Amino acid sequence: MKDTKNSTKYFIWMIIAMLFWGIAWTAGKVAAEHSTAEVAAFWRYAISFISIIPIVWFLKTPLKTDRIGFLYMLSAGVLTSLFNYLFFAGLAEGQAGYGGTLVTSLAPIITYILSIPILGTKVSLRQITALFIGILGALTLLRVPFDGFAFLNIQSSYFLGCAVVWSLVTIISQKAAKRADLMFYTFVVFGITAFINMLFALPHSPFDFGAYDSMFWITIAFIGVIPGTFSTALYFVSAGKIGAHKTGVFMFIVPIGAIVSSLIVYDEVLALSTIIGCLLAFAAVFLFNMRRTSKVSVIVE
């Protein structure tokens, strides 16, 4: 009975984390409209890096890894900084609800495909079927059956880039998990990401606090602390309790947060193709996670 209550608690925490990650897409669009993609990208992870320090200390996280583990962290930091820029650049051009749905739906599918040659993941006939469904969902999300390759526009290209980059980050995270505590890994990646994004933000005067209005600072602080640090901590703690193999399904709560918040703030309405594509991708991840032989968890903020 006690185990059931604990499991329920962690399930609720996971849902909360995913919803905040979804809301981050709408908040990110607000921040991008009140600054530049470079400045928003820097401050998002600078704030996350600073705010995660108390959590690392409170959890008594072991601050150690080996040389290969650090190389994984460095690689993840470089890729995350790229994802971070694409995130804000895409939101400056496109819709938050569409971006949150597209990236969250495509990233797990791309990760599973990449995990086969990179991680040597063995797939069954059922999982191959799941990947086929996922690819169909991805093509539907990109409206290929309706518009051909018209998805290769600025808006979709940024979000598609986000999905591919985050899939690579996920693969690296999977390999780094054996060499460092995931909270320490996140702490270091946040720091590297913030530093790299700062280098590209310097020409835009990111430390000229008066150059950006209160709306920017409120939204960027929210993204950095709540979806960034708080939800990431909830994710890792909850994933460790309910099992990494179940986290893939929870990722499809992220679009709900993105869709609802973007509808409220921007009155955005998603196309039917986006909804159908998301459902197909959800079905693919669900099938792939059923009694799978290799675990690949996907984190999309």
N, C-alpha and C positions, 0 to 999 in steps of 0.2 A: 504493500500500500504506500509505504514511504517512498519507494523507488518510483512508483507511478506519479506521485506528487512532484518529486524532483524532476522527472522527465518532462512533466507538464510545464514546470517553471522554465526550464531551459528552452522548450519549444516556444513559449511566449516571448522569451528574451530574443530568440532568433528571429521571430516575426517582427519584433520592434526594430531590431538592427536592420533588417531588410527594408522595412518601410522608410526608415531614415535615409538609407542609401538611395532609395527611389526619390525622396524629396530633395536630395542633394542635387539632382539633375535640374529641377526647377530653380532652386536657390542659385545654382551655378550660372544659369542663364541670366538671372538678375545681376549677379556679380559681374558677369562678362559685359553686360550692357552699361555698367557704371565704371568700367576700367578698360584695360586691355587684357588680352588672353595671357600675355606674359606676366603681368603683375598679379592677376588673379591666381595663376598657376603657382607662382612663388609663395604668396601669402597663405594659400590653402594648406600646403604641406609644411610651411614654417610654423603655422599655428598648431597643426597636428603633431609636429615633432616636439614642440614645447609642452603641449598638453598631455603627451603620452608619457613624459618623464615620471610624474607622480604614480602612474599606474604600474610602470615597470618597477619602481621602487616598492610600491605597496605589495605587489605580487611576488616580491623577492626573486625576480627573474634572473637566472644565471646569465651573466654577461660574458659568454665565451663561445668561440667557434674555432675552426681551423682555417688554414690558408684557402682551401677550396671553398669552404663555407663563406668566407669573406668575398671571394670572387663571385659567388652566386649573388651575394647581397649587392655588390657593386653593379653587376649586370642588371639585377632587378631594379636598382635605383635609377640607372640610366634609362631603362625602358619605361619605368613608371613616370619619369619626368616627361618623356615623350607622350605617354598616354595623357598626362595631366594637361599638357599644352593642347593636344587634339581635343580633349574634353571641352575646354573653354572656347577654343576656336570654333568647334562644331556648334556649340550652344549659341555663340554670337551670330552664327549664320542660320541655324535651324531650330526646330521645335524640341523642347525638353522631353515631352512625352514620347515622341518618336525616337529620340536618341536613347533614352533610358530603356525603351523596349527593344530597339534594334541591338544595342551592345550587349544587354543582358541575355538576350536570346541567342545571339550568334557566338558569343565567347565560349560557352560550354561546348557547342558543336565543334568549333574550330579546335578547342583544346583536346577533345577526344580524338579528332583526326590527327593532330600533331603528336599526341601521346603514343600513337601506334609506332611511328618510326623512331621517335626520340627516346621514349621510355620503354619501348618494347612491349607495350600493352597488348595482351592477347585478347582478341575479340571473338565472341561466338556468333553463330548465324543470327541469333536474336539481336545481338548488339550491332551487327552489320545492318540489319533491318532498321534499327533505331537510328543509326547514322544516316541512312537513306531518307528516313522521315525528317530528320533534322536538317539535312541539306535542302529538302523540298520546302521546309519551313523557312530556311534562310533565303531561298530564291523568292518565296512569296513575300517575305518582309522587304526585300529589295525591289519588289514589284517587277521582277524579270518576266513572269508570264504575261504581264499586261503592257509593260513599257519597254521591254527589251533591256538594253544596257544603259537606259537613261539614268539609272541610279548612280552612274559615275559623274555626279555633280559635286559641287563643293560641300553641301550639307551632308549627303550620304557618305562621301569619301572620308570626311573627318571621322564620322561615327564608325564606318567600316574599319578604318585604321585603328580606332580605339579597341575594337573587338579583337583584331589580330594581335595587337601589341599586348593586350591584357591576357590573351591566351598564352603568349610566350612567358609573361610574368608568372602565370599560374604553373607552367611547366617547371620554371626555375624554382618556384616556391616548393614544389613537390620534392625536388632534388635537395633543396637546402634544409628541409624539415628534419633530415637525418643528422644534420651537422650543427644545428643551433635551435634554441628555444624559439618558437614562432613569434612571441612577443618581442624578444630581443631582435630577431630578424626584422620585424616590422619597424621597430625603433630605428635601426640602422638604415633601412630602406627609406623611411621618412626623412631622415637627416640628409642622405645623399640626394634624394629627390629635391628637397628644398634648396640645397646648395646649387645644384645644376640649374634649376629653374631661376634661381637668383641671378646667375650669370647672364641669362638671357633677358631678365627683367631690368637689369641695371640701366640700360639706355632709356628706359621709360620712367625713371625716378621712383622706384617702389617705396623708398623711405621718405618721400615727400608726402607726409600724412595729410596735409591740407589739400593736396591735389585731388583727393578722392572723397566723395560725399559719405554721409553717415550710412546711407543704404548699402553702399559697398562694404563698409567695415562690419556692419551688422550681419549681412549675409555671408561674408567670407569667414567671419568668426564662427558663425553657426556651422558652416560646412566643415571647417577645420576641427572643431571640438566635438560636435554631436555625430554627424555621419562619419567623420574622419576617425577620431580617437575613441569616443564612447561606443559607437556601433562596432568598430573593429575589435575592441576588447570583448564586447558581448558575443561577437561572432566566434572568436577563438575559444572563449570559455565554454560557450554552449556547444560548439562543434566537437569539443573534446569530450563532452558528456553524452551527447546523443549519437555520436559516431560520424566520422567524416563522410561515410558513404551516403548519408542522408542529406548532406548540405546542398547538393546540386538542385534538389527539388525546391528548397527554400529560396533559391535565387530568383525564382519566378514570382516572388512577392515584390521584388524590386520594381518591376514595371507598374504594379498597382500604385505604389507610392508616387512614381513619376507621372503616371497618367492622371491620377486624381489631383495631385498638386498643380500640375500644369493646366488642368481644366479650370481649377479655381483661380489661379493667378493670371493665366494668359487666355483662358477660354479656348484652349486647344482641343480639337476633336480628332481622334485617331481614325485613319482610314480602315475600312473593313479588312483590307489585305494585311494590315499590320496586326490586327487582332487574330486573324486566322494563322498567320505565320508564327506568332507568339505561341498559340495553342499547339501547333505542330511541333515547335521546338521544345515546348514543355513535355509533350508526349514522348519525344525522343530521349530527353534527359531522364524521364521517369523509367522508360524501358531499359536504358543503359545502366541505370543504378540498381535495377533489380538483380540481387544476388550476383553482382559483378565480381570478377576475379581480381581486378586491379582498381585501386582507388585513386581517383583524380578529382580533387575538390577545386572548385572555381570561385574566386572572390572577385566581385565586380562592384565598385563603389559608385 
